[in-house]
Amino acid sequence: MKKYNIMSTNIAESMNNALKECKELPITRVIDYIRGVLQCWFHDRRTTALKLTTQLTTVADVAVGVKDEEARYMLVYLITFDTFLGKDVDLDGHVDLTTKTYTCREFDVDQLPCAHALACIRLRGFSFLDYCSSYYSSAFLVAAYSGKIHPMGQPIEWLVPSDVASRIVCCHLARK
């Protein structure tokens, strides 16, 4: 997943780990357990998101802060109003603030300004927030966890449409 910089190659392993406590329960209890886990995750993440005091998520804010320290020591040469030649010890390249790209590709892949871009943004007196993807904003994080996950309730209370309730479900297990 690009926006969170997280890579998992085995989602089944992750889910098995999260659900190991309920493996022996009947399926309806497993579903209710999953609902409870998601309800807790949403609550915890929503609470954390609402406490943010910055415009970016904590991870993005720290990442930009580290890159901004690096940017203070870079040389920047103007090419046009929105394009620059950025120089540091390891890499010389072009920054384009209009397309949000830089030779290092970090700016356009991570969707956060790299140190080179931050140096150019500072030179122009622009706000670095305008060059961060909205996915990294604290407002986006709050919105992502704003949904509610309600308990399922008792089966007798469920409102099941008549066309669904009238269906007969058969399960034939193949034997080896």
Secondary structure by P-SEA (a helix, b strand, c coil): ccccccccccaaaaaaaaccccccccaaaaaaaaaaaaaaaaaaaaaaaaaccccccaaaaaaaaaaaaaaccbbbbbccccccccccccbbbbbbccccccccccccccccccaaaaaaaaaacccccccccccccaaaaaaaacbbbbbbccccccccccccccbbbbbbbbcc
